[in-house]
Amino acid sequence: MTTRTRVLTGTALAVALGAGTFGAVSATAAPASAPQAVAAQQAAPAKKDGDKNFTTSTHLTVDAATRAAQAALQAAQKENQKVTVAVVDRNGNTIVTLRGDGAGPQSYESAERKAFTAVSWNAPTSVLAGRLAQTPNLKDIPGTLFLGGGTPVQADGAPVAGIGVAGAPSGDLDEKFAKAGVDALGK
């Protein structure tokens, strides 16, 4: 046999063995995945029966977050206040932010941080600001802002979102507008 014939024969043999091995692996993989699918289907009813490995949580929709932010912004505009409104989810991720015409550049970040603070502690930020006297280190937690203007959105008493408003001359006004956003969700 020539070298070329040996190389071609060896290559053909390698391809045939590879295809056979691939076919065997593929053939054994298919039956193994079927029991996994059955196991996954069988696990699903366990969740309905009270499986403690899973939990369900409530989230604010984008439409609801936008409606709340618009209501807060409109409440501020009625009082000629230039503010930014931020709505964050339970994990502190921003869902929507509306920066009103003429709102200061600092108000964007402040509104998000107030919303994050409110949802994190499930309390208005004005209440939390009062706690700084007893625990001044609270202010050192990253992403928080302990000034009035943030309020949680609750479902069955649990926080599901936070609304933060910044830019009015006082935290009391900011918080009043944030509450207008929460109230809009009840309608």
N, CA and C atoms as a LAMMPS dump frame, in Angstrom:
ITEM: TIMESTEP
0
ITEM: NUMBER OF ATOMS
561
ITEM: BOX BOUNDS ff ff ff
-5.0000000000000000e+02 5.0000000000000000e+02
-5.0000000000000000e+02 5.0000000000000000e+02
-5.0000000000000000e+02 5.0000000000000000e+02
ITEM: ATOMS id mol type element x y z
1 1 1 N 0.827 -1.173 0
2 1 2 C 0 0 0
3 1 3 C 0.877 1.244 0
4 2 1 N 0.439 2.239 -0.728
5 2 2 C 1.203 3.476 -0.765
6 2 3 C 0.87 4.312 0.472
7 3 1 N 1.682 5.286 0.692
8 3 2 C 1.472 6.174 1.846
9 3 3 C 0.148 6.905 1.704
10 4 1 N -0.124 7.318 0.482
11 4 2 C -1.38 8.036 0.265
12 4 3 C -2.576 7.133 0.554
13 5 1 N -2.551 5.915 0.167
14 5 2 C -3.643 4.974 0.397
15 5 3 C -3.793 4.725 1.888
16 6 1 N -2.672 4.571 2.573
17 6 2 C -2.731 4.36 4.024
18 6 3 C -3.348 5.567 4.734
19 7 1 N -2.973 6.773 4.339
20 7 2 C -3.512 7.995 4.959
21 7 3 C -5.009 8.091 4.703
22 8 1 N -5.411 7.831 3.452
23 8 2 C -6.836 7.9 3.131
24 8 3 C -7.623 6.823 3.86
25 9 1 N -7.073 5.631 3.955
26 9 2 C -7.741 4.539 4.661
27 9 3 C -7.838 4.867 6.152
28 10 1 N -6.77 5.389 6.727
29 10 2 C -6.758 5.766 8.148
30 10 3 C -7.752 6.883 8.439
31 11 1 N -7.824 7.856 7.547
32 11 2 C -8.758 8.961 7.719
33 11 3 C -10.197 8.462 7.646
34 12 1 N -10.471 7.59 6.643
35 12 2 C -11.82 7.037 6.508
36 12 3 C -12.193 6.229 7.735
37 13 1 N -11.239 5.453 8.262
38 13 2 C -11.493 4.652 9.461
39 13 3 C -11.769 5.563 10.661
40 14 1 N -10.989 6.635 10.795
41 14 2 C -11.179 7.571 11.903
42 14 3 C -12.534 8.248 11.816
43 15 1 N -12.931 8.649 10.605
44 15 2 C -14.236 9.277 10.427
45 15 3 C -15.346 8.294 10.773
46 16 1 N -15.209 7.055 10.345
47 16 2 C -16.222 6.042 10.628
48 16 3 C -16.327 5.778 12.129
49 17 1 N -15.187 5.663 12.795
50 17 2 C -15.211 5.451 14.247
51 17 3 C -15.802 6.654 14.969
52 18 1 N -15.413 7.849 14.511
53 18 2 C -15.949 9.074 15.122
54 18 3 C -17.453 9.15 14.947
55 19 1 N -17.938 8.862 13.773
56 19 2 C -19.378 8.901 13.524
57 19 3 C -20.093 7.858 14.373
58 20 1 N -19.487 6.689 14.488
59 20 2 C -20.087 5.638 15.308
60 20 3 C -20.143 6.034 16.765
61 21 1 N -19.051 6.611 17.259
62 21 2 C -19.013 7.067 18.65
63 21 3 C -20.022 8.18 18.868
64 22 1 N -20.059 9.151 17.937
65 22 2 C -21.009 10.25 18.046
66 22 3 C -22.436 9.72 18.037
67 23 1 N -22.701 8.789 17.17
68 23 2 C -24.04 8.186 17.1
69 23 3 C -24.388 7.466 18.393
70 24 1 N -23.411 6.762 18.969
71 24 2 C -23.663 6.046 20.223
72 24 3 C -23.925 7.029 21.355
73 25 1 N -23.137 8.091 21.394
74 25 2 C -23.336 9.097 22.435
75 25 3 C -24.688 9.766 22.247
76 26 1 N -25.008 10.116 21.01
77 26 2 C -26.292 10.756 20.738
78 26 3 C -27.441 9.821 21.067
79 27 1 N -27.273 8.554 20.727
80 27 2 C -28.338 7.589 20.99
81 27 3 C -28.555 7.405 22.482
82 28 1 N -27.479 7.413 23.27
83 28 2 C -27.655 7.241 24.705
84 28 3 C -28.097 8.539 25.363
85 29 1 N -27.796 9.675 24.737
86 29 2 C -28.197 10.951 25.329
87 29 3 C -29.702 11.152 25.243
88 30 1 N -30.314 10.718 24.177
89 30 2 C -31.749 10.933 24.012
90 30 3 C -32.569 10.246 25.098
91 31 1 N -32.335 8.951 25.382
92 31 2 C -33.132 8.333 26.436
93 31 3 C -32.864 8.948 27.811
94 32 1 N -31.631 9.415 28.066
95 32 2 C -31.323 9.991 29.375
96 32 3 C -32.078 11.293 29.58
97 33 1 N -32.276 12.07 28.502
98 33 2 C -32.962 13.343 28.673
99 33 3 C -34.456 13.147 28.89
100 34 1 N -35.018 12.073 28.381
101 34 2 C -36.442 11.822 28.579
102 34 3 C -36.781 11.632 30.061
103 35 1 N -36.014 10.839 30.816
104 35 2 C -36.33 10.741 32.248
105 35 3 C -36.152 12.074 32.971
106 36 1 N -35.18 12.894 32.518
107 36 2 C -34.997 14.196 33.155
108 36 3 C -36.223 15.069 32.928
109 37 1 N -36.769 15.015 31.718
110 37 2 C -37.966 15.794 31.428
111 37 3 C -39.133 15.31 32.277
112 38 1 N -39.263 14.005 32.422
113 38 2 C -40.329 13.447 33.252
114 38 3 C -40.122 13.872 34.703
115 39 1 N -38.858 13.833 35.154
116 39 2 C -38.576 14.239 36.538
117 39 3 C -38.935 15.707 36.746
118 40 1 N -38.624 16.555 35.739
119 40 2 C -38.958 17.97 35.867
120 40 3 C -40.467 18.163 35.896
121 41 1 N -41.199 17.406 35.091
122 41 2 C -42.651 17.511 35.094
123 41 3 C -43.223 17.021 36.416
124 42 1 N -42.618 15.991 36.984
125 42 2 C -43.101 15.475 38.257
126 42 3 C -42.782 16.442 39.392
127 43 1 N -41.682 17.207 39.244
128 43 2 C -41.306 18.157 40.284
129 43 3 C -42.258 19.347 40.306
130 44 1 N -42.822 19.698 39.165
131 44 2 C -43.71 20.852 39.097
132 44 3 C -44.911 20.729 40.037
133 45 1 N -45.603 19.6 40.085
134 45 2 C -46.729 19.513 41.023
135 45 3 C -46.293 19.65 42.484
136 46 1 N -45.052 19.266 42.802
137 46 2 C -44.582 19.387 44.186
138 46 3 C -44.588 20.841 44.63
139 47 1 N -44.297 21.761 43.698
140 47 2 C -44.302 23.179 44.02
141 47 3 C -45.697 23.611 44.452
142 48 1 N -46.702 23.118 43.78
143 48 2 C -48.078 23.459 44.121
144 48 3 C -48.472 22.883 45.481
145 49 1 N -47.832 21.79 45.865
146 49 2 C -48.162 21.136 47.125
147 49 3 C -47.379 21.702 48.3
148 50 1 N -46.67 22.819 48.097
149 50 2 C -45.992 23.466 49.207
150 50 3 C -44.513 23.16 49.298
151 51 1 N -43.851 22.883 48.197
152 51 2 C -42.414 22.643 48.209
153 51 3 C -41.712 23.884 48.752
154 52 1 N -40.897 23.714 49.749
155 52 2 C -40.225 24.826 50.412
156 52 3 C -38.972 25.297 49.671
157 53 1 N -38.668 24.688 48.523
158 53 2 C -37.488 25.092 47.76
159 53 3 C -37.762 26.257 46.823
160 54 1 N -39.015 26.65 46.683
161 54 2 C -39.38 27.712 45.761
162 54 3 C -40.212 28.756 46.476
163 55 1 N -40.186 29.96 45.905
164 55 2 C -41.006 31.026 46.445
165 55 3 C -41.574 31.833 45.28
166 56 1 N -42.656 32.483 45.516
167 56 2 C -43.261 33.34 44.52
168 56 3 C -43.215 34.757 45.055
169 57 1 N -42.887 35.702 44.206
170 57 2 C -42.846 37.083 44.653
171 57 3 C -43.689 37.956 43.732
172 58 1 N -44.117 39.082 44.261
173 58 2 C -44.933 40.031 43.53
174 58 3 C -44.038 41.144 43.015
175 59 1 N -44.258 41.514 41.773
176 59 2 C -43.465 42.58 41.161
177 59 3 C -44.385 43.647 40.591
178 60 1 N -43.93 44.86 40.609
179 60 2 C -44.653 45.972 40.017
180 60 3 C -44.403 45.939 38.509
181 61 1 N -45.447 46.065 37.711
182 61 2 C -45.261 46.064 36.262
183 61 3 C -44.671 47.396 35.804
184 62 1 N -44.131 47.399 34.614
185 62 2 C -43.583 48.631 34.046
186 62 3 C -44.7 49.666 33.895
187 63 1 N -45.869 49.223 33.463
188 63 2 C -46.998 50.154 33.321
189 63 3 C -47.375 50.781 34.656
190 64 1 N -47.44 49.963 35.695
191 64 2 C -47.792 50.48 37.016
192 64 3 C -46.704 51.422 37.532
193 65 1 N -45.452 51.068 37.332
194 65 2 C -44.34 51.927 37.772
195 65 3 C -44.381 53.268 37.046
196 66 1 N -44.673 53.229 35.765
197 66 2 C -44.754 54.466 34.981
198 66 3 C -45.926 55.317 35.445
199 67 1 N -47.056 54.684 35.708
200 67 2 C -48.236 55.407 36.197
201 67 3 C -47.932 56.082 37.533
202 68 1 N -47.256 55.356 38.421
203 68 2 C -46.904 55.912 39.737
204 68 3 C -45.931 57.082 39.589
205 69 1 N -44.941 56.921 38.734
206 69 2 C -43.959 57.996 38.533
207 69 3 C -44.617 59.227 37.935
208 70 1 N -45.51 59.032 36.988
209 70 2 C -46.217 60.17 36.384
210 70 3 C -47.094 60.879 37.405
211 71 1 N -47.752 60.119 38.26
212 71 2 C -48.599 60.724 39.291
213 71 3 C -47.759 61.554 40.263
214 72 1 N -46.607 61.042 40.641
215 72 2 C -45.723 61.782 41.553
216 72 3 C -45.215 63.056 40.876
217 73 1 N -44.83 62.942 39.624
218 73 2 C -44.327 64.103 38.884
219 73 3 C -45.428 65.151 38.718
220 74 1 N -46.639 64.725 38.417
221 74 2 C -47.765 65.654 38.266
222 74 3 C -48.093 66.346 39.586
223 75 1 N -48.011 65.619 40.69
224 75 2 C -48.262 66.226 42.005
225 75 3 C -47.244 67.331 42.272
226 76 1 N -45.996 67.084 41.889
227 76 2 C -44.955 68.097 42.078
228 76 3 C -45.18 69.294 41.149
229 77 1 N -45.559 69.023 39.919
230 77 2 C -45.791 70.108 38.965
231 77 3 C -46.942 71.002 39.401
232 78 1 N -47.958 70.437 40.042
233 78 2 C -49.09 71.229 40.537
234 78 3 C -48.641 72.256 41.568
235 79 1 N -47.528 71.932 42.238
236 79 2 C -46.997 72.853 43.25
237 79 3 C -45.75 73.581 42.737
238 80 1 N -45.584 73.573 41.438
239 80 2 C -44.463 74.266 40.776
240 80 3 C -43.094 73.797 41.262
241 81 1 N -42.974 72.509 41.518
242 81 2 C -41.7 71.942 41.963
243 81 3 C -41.062 71.166 40.815
244 82 1 N -39.775 71.338 40.661
245 82 2 C -39.018 70.673 39.605
246 82 3 C -38.275 69.486 40.219
247 83 1 N -38.783 68.292 39.964
248 83 2 C -38.252 67.103 40.628
249 83 3 C -37.966 65.987 39.625
250 84 1 N -37.269 64.992 40.132
251 84 2 C -37.07 63.727 39.429
252 84 3 C -37.722 62.646 40.271
253 85 1 N -38.367 61.699 39.584
254 85 2 C -39.047 60.588 40.258
255 85 3 C -38.429 59.289 39.764
256 86 1 N -38.087 58.41 40.692
257 86 2 C -37.552 57.09 40.337
258 86 3 C -38.387 56.013 41.011
259 87 1 N -38.614 54.925 40.282
260 87 2 C -39.3 53.766 40.831
261 87 3 C -38.368 52.577 40.661
262 88 1 N -38.091 51.886 41.765
263 88 2 C -37.212 50.719 41.735
264 88 3 C -37.999 49.483 42.153
265 89 1 N -37.533 48.31 41.726
266 89 2 C -38.195 47.069 42.117
267 89 3 C -37.698 46.612 43.482
268 90 1 N -38.156 45.463 43.922
269 90 2 C -37.815 44.938 45.252
270 90 3 C -36.312 44.772 45.449
271 91 1 N -35.599 44.534 44.35
272 91 2 C -34.155 44.342 44.435
273 91 3 C -33.37 45.632 44.264
274 92 1 N -34.077 46.748 44.126
275 92 2 C -33.41 48.033 43.981
276 92 3 C -33.041 48.378 42.556
277 93 1 N -33.484 47.574 41.595
278 93 2 C -33.213 47.864 40.187
279 93 3 C -34.22 48.895 39.69
280 94 1 N -33.739 49.873 38.96
281 94 2 C -34.607 50.931 38.47
282 94 3 C -35.567 50.399 37.411
283 95 1 N -36.84 50.657 37.611
284 95 2 C -37.857 50.305 36.625
285 95 3 C -38.083 51.493 35.704
286 96 1 N -38.272 52.673 36.285
287 96 2 C -38.499 53.881 35.495
288 96 3 C -38.014 55.094 36.278
289 97 1 N -37.488 56.069 35.548
290 97 2 C -37.106 57.346 36.137
291 97 3 C -37.615 58.446 35.218
292 98 1 N -38.301 59.417 35.802
293 98 2 C -38.783 60.572 35.048
294 98 3 C -38.145 61.819 35.635
295 99 1 N -37.435 62.54 34.796
296 99 2 C -36.811 63.788 35.231
297 99 3 C -37.673 64.927 34.728
298 100 1 N -38.266 65.648 35.659
299 100 2 C -39.134 66.757 35.29
300 100 3 C -38.337 67.898 34.662
301 101 1 N -39.024 68.702 33.877
302 101 2 C -38.387 69.868 33.248
303 101 3 C -37.783 70.766 34.323
304 102 1 N -36.529 71.076 34.173
305 102 2 C -35.856 71.98 35.092
306 102 3 C -35.34 71.339 36.362
307 103 1 N -35.499 70.029 36.529
308 103 2 C -34.995 69.361 37.739
309 103 3 C -33.474 69.421 37.763
310 104 1 N -32.913 69.601 38.929
311 104 2 C -31.468 69.711 39.076
312 104 3 C -30.746 68.411 38.748
313 105 1 N -29.479 68.515 38.368
314 105 2 C -28.716 67.327 37.978
315 105 3 C -28.525 66.323 39.117
316 106 1 N -28.503 66.795 40.343
317 106 2 C -28.327 65.896 41.486
318 106 3 C -29.575 65.099 41.795
319 107 1 N -30.724 65.554 41.287
320 107 2 C -31.988 64.927 41.664
321 107 3 C -32.153 63.517 41.093
322 108 1 N -31.519 63.236 39.971
323 108 2 C -31.669 61.917 39.336
324 108 3 C -31.148 60.814 40.259
325 109 1 N -29.895 60.932 40.671
326 109 2 C -29.297 59.913 41.545
327 109 3 C -29.963 59.904 42.921
328 110 1 N -30.29 61.083 43.427
329 110 2 C -30.923 61.162 44.747
330 110 3 C -32.275 60.452 44.761
331 111 1 N -33.061 60.617 43.704
332 111 2 C -34.372 59.959 43.637
333 111 3 C -34.21 58.445 43.627
334 112 1 N -33.262 57.936 42.844
335 112 2 C -33.034 56.49 42.804
336 112 3 C -32.581 55.958 44.158
337 113 1 N -31.677 56.684 44.813
338 113 2 C -31.167 56.225 46.11
339 113 3 C -32.253 56.27 47.195
340 114 1 N -33.116 57.279 47.145
341 114 2 C -34.229 57.336 48.102
342 114 3 C -35.189 56.165 47.883
343 115 1 N -35.487 55.869 46.617
344 115 2 C -36.381 54.743 46.31
345 115 3 C -35.76 53.438 46.801
346 116 1 N -34.465 53.254 46.549
347 116 2 C -33.754 52.05 46.993
348 116 3 C -33.787 51.929 48.517
349 117 1 N -33.556 53.025 49.197
350 117 2 C -33.554 53.019 50.662
351 117 3 C -34.934 52.654 51.207
352 118 1 N -35.976 53.227 50.629
353 118 2 C -37.34 52.959 51.098
354 118 3 C -37.728 51.496 50.921
355 119 1 N -37.412 50.919 49.756
356 119 2 C -37.792 49.519 49.534
357 119 3 C -36.914 48.58 50.364
358 120 1 N -35.675 48.948 50.583
359 120 2 C -34.767 48.09 51.359
360 120 3 C -35.231 47.91 52.793
361 121 1 N -35.753 48.965 53.394
362 121 2 C -36.188 48.901 54.789
363 121 3 C -37.703 48.899 54.939
364 122 1 N -38.43 48.934 53.818
365 122 2 C -39.889 48.922 53.849
366 122 3 C -40.44 50.017 54.756
367 123 1 N -39.858 51.209 54.591
368 123 2 C -40.28 52.351 55.402
369 123 3 C -39.99 53.638 54.644
370 124 1 N -40.771 54.67 54.923
371 124 2 C -40.468 55.967 54.314
372 124 3 C -39.087 56.457 54.759
373 125 1 N -38.402 57.121 53.858
374 125 2 C -37.038 57.556 54.187
375 125 3 C -37.018 58.623 55.275
376 126 1 N -38.12 59.357 55.465
377 126 2 C -38.158 60.341 56.552
378 126 3 C -38.092 59.627 57.902
379 127 1 N -38.743 58.483 58.002
380 127 2 C -38.699 57.684 59.238
381 127 3 C -37.282 57.133 59.433
382 128 1 N -36.707 56.654 58.355
383 128 2 C -35.355 56.085 58.437
384 128 3 C -34.321 57.149 58.781
385 129 1 N -34.502 58.37 58.27
386 129 2 C -33.571 59.459 58.596
387 129 3 C -33.557 59.718 60.092
388 130 1 N -34.703 59.559 60.738
389 130 2 C -34.789 59.733 62.183
390 130 3 C -34.009 58.684 62.956
391 131 1 N -33.799 57.531 62.348
392 131 2 C -33.058 56.455 63.017
393 131 3 C -31.547 56.678 63.008
394 132 1 N -31.089 57.632 62.211
395 132 2 C -29.64 57.874 62.135
396 132 3 C -29.052 58.33 63.466
397 133 1 N -29.859 58.945 64.299
398 133 2 C -29.355 59.389 65.602
399 133 3 C -28.908 58.189 66.436
400 134 1 N -29.693 57.086 66.375
401 134 2 C -29.337 55.888 67.141
402 134 3 C -28.284 55.032 66.424
403 135 1 N -28.331 55.016 65.112
404 135 2 C -27.398 54.184 64.323
405 135 3 C -26.824 54.992 63.165
406 136 1 N -25.85 55.829 63.455
407 136 2 C -25.306 56.7 62.408
408 136 3 C -24.61 55.941 61.271
409 137 1 N -24.213 54.699 61.503
410 137 2 C -23.524 53.936 60.453
411 137 3 C -24.46 53.51 59.321
412 138 1 N -25.768 53.645 59.511
413 138 2 C -26.707 53.303 58.439
414 138 3 C -26.378 54.067 57.16
415 139 1 N -25.967 55.312 57.321
416 139 2 C -25.687 56.152 56.159
417 139 3 C -24.51 55.644 55.332
418 140 1 N -23.731 54.731 55.878
419 140 2 C -22.568 54.198 55.174
420 140 3 C -22.907 53.035 54.246
421 141 1 N -24.147 52.58 54.247
422 141 2 C -24.543 51.465 53.379
423 141 3 C -24.607 51.979 51.947
424 142 1 N -23.892 51.335 51.032
425 142 2 C -23.841 51.817 49.647
426 142 3 C -25.224 51.887 48.991
427 143 1 N -25.43 52.948 48.242
428 143 2 C -26.651 53.116 47.468
429 143 3 C -27.813 53.72 48.225
430 144 1 N -27.641 53.995 49.507
431 144 2 C -28.751 54.517 50.308
432 144 3 C -28.651 56.035 50.44
433 145 1 N -29.791 56.631 50.754
434 145 2 C -29.842 58.063 51.034
435 145 3 C -30.944 58.295 52.056
436 146 1 N -30.551 58.72 53.23
437 146 2 C -31.479 58.88 54.343
438 146 3 C -31.958 60.324 54.439
439 147 1 N -32.707 60.723 53.425
440 147 2 C -33.378 62.02 53.397
441 147 3 C -34.831 61.758 53.027
442 148 1 N -35.735 62.566 53.53
443 148 2 C -37.136 62.393 53.183
444 148 3 C -37.332 62.44 51.675
445 149 1 N -38.283 61.647 51.196
446 149 2 C -38.584 61.66 49.764
447 149 3 C -38.739 60.285 49.158
448 150 1 N -38.529 59.244 49.946
449 150 2 C -38.698 57.885 49.433
450 150 3 C -39.781 57.17 50.209
451 151 1 N -40.551 56.379 49.519
452 151 2 C -41.592 55.609 50.193
453 151 3 C -41.729 54.238 49.535
454 152 1 N -41.992 53.207 50.334
455 152 2 C -42.13 51.865 49.749
456 152 3 C -43.506 51.656 49.127
457 153 1 N -43.548 50.761 48.167
458 153 2 C -44.81 50.271 47.616
459 153 3 C -44.961 48.866 48.18
460 154 1 N -46.11 48.582 48.786
461 154 2 C -46.302 47.298 49.452
462 154 3 C -47.416 46.478 48.817
463 155 1 N -47.253 45.178 48.908
464 155 2 C -48.311 44.231 48.559
465 155 3 C -48.408 43.27 49.736
466 156 1 N -49.541 43.233 50.385
467 156 2 C -49.741 42.41 51.579
468 156 3 C -48.704 42.709 52.66
469 157 1 N -48.365 43.979 52.805
470 157 2 C -47.427 44.403 53.832
471 157 3 C -45.955 44.224 53.495
472 158 1 N -45.659 43.566 52.387
473 158 2 C -44.268 43.341 51.985
474 158 3 C -43.862 44.354 50.916
475 159 1 N -42.623 44.814 50.965
476 159 2 C -42.189 45.787 49.954
477 159 3 C -42 45.119 48.593
478 160 1 N -42.557 45.736 47.555
479 160 2 C -42.392 45.223 46.195
480 160 3 C -41.714 46.244 45.293
481 161 1 N -41.66 47.495 45.747
482 161 2 C -41.022 48.561 44.978
483 161 3 C -40.792 49.75 45.898
484 162 1 N -40.065 50.722 45.389
485 162 2 C -39.858 51.965 46.119
486 162 3 C -39.984 53.123 45.157
487 163 1 N -40.542 54.226 45.645
488 163 2 C -40.649 55.441 44.846
489 163 3 C -39.837 56.513 45.549
490 164 1 N -38.943 57.136 44.804
491 164 2 C -38.123 58.212 45.347
492 164 3 C -38.32 59.48 44.551
493 165 1 N -38.409 60.587 45.249
494 165 2 C -38.552 61.893 44.61
495 165 3 C -37.475 62.798 45.179
496 166 1 N -36.845 63.576 44.308
497 166 2 C -35.801 64.506 44.753
498 166 3 C -35.879 65.778 43.92
499 167 1 N -35.583 66.889 44.571
500 167 2 C -35.51 68.165 43.872
501 167 3 C -36.335 69.269 44.493
502 168 1 N -37.341 68.914 45.294
503 168 2 C -38.132 69.943 45.967
504 168 3 C -37.279 70.538 47.091
505 169 1 N -37.677 71.702 47.607
506 169 2 C -36.859 72.339 48.646
507 169 3 C -36.8 71.594 49.975
508 170 1 N -37.676 70.599 50.166
509 170 2 C -37.629 69.847 51.424
510 170 3 C -37.963 68.383 51.178
511 171 1 N -37.448 67.543 52.057
512 171 2 C -37.754 66.121 51.994
513 171 3 C -39.223 65.846 52.244
514 172 1 N -39.87 66.704 53.037
515 172 2 C -41.302 66.527 53.295
516 172 3 C -42.106 66.651 52.001
517 173 1 N -41.755 67.633 51.179
518 173 2 C -42.439 67.788 49.891
519 173 3 C -42.135 66.617 48.972
520 174 1 N -40.865 66.233 48.897
521 174 2 C -40.484 65.092 48.062
522 174 3 C -41.294 63.855 48.447
523 175 1 N -41.395 63.629 49.746
524 175 2 C -42.114 62.439 50.219
525 175 3 C -43.615 62.543 49.945
526 176 1 N -44.157 63.736 50.045
527 176 2 C -45.569 63.956 49.721
528 176 3 C -45.825 63.548 48.263
529 177 1 N -44.917 63.91 47.369
530 177 2 C -45.082 63.571 45.955
531 177 3 C -44.889 62.068 45.723
532 178 1 N -43.965 61.472 46.451
533 178 2 C -43.762 60.018 46.33
534 178 3 C -45.019 59.266 46.774
535 179 1 N -45.644 59.753 47.836
536 179 2 C -46.887 59.124 48.315
537 179 3 C -48.001 59.267 47.288
538 180 1 N -48.009 60.371 46.552
539 180 2 C -48.999 60.532 45.474
540 180 3 C -48.805 59.441 44.427
541 181 1 N -47.563 59.057 44.196
542 181 2 C -47.279 57.954 43.275
543 181 3 C -47.815 56.629 43.788
544 182 1 N -47.611 56.372 45.073
545 182 2 C -48.123 55.136 45.687
546 182 3 C -49.648 55.141 45.626
547 183 1 N -50.263 56.28 45.942
548 183 2 C -51.724 56.378 45.923
549 183 3 C -52.295 56.097 44.533
550 184 1 N -51.572 56.486 43.5
551 184 2 C -52.039 56.255 42.124
552 184 3 C -52.14 54.774 41.804
553 185 1 N -51.396 53.944 42.502
554 185 2 C -51.439 52.51 42.258
555 185 3 C -52.694 51.872 42.843
556 186 1 N -53.301 52.539 43.813
557 186 2 C -54.511 52.019 44.428
558 186 3 C -55.759 52.28 43.613
559 187 1 N -55.637 53.106 42.591
560 187 2 C -56.812 53.486 41.792
561 187 3 C -57.027 52.543 40.652
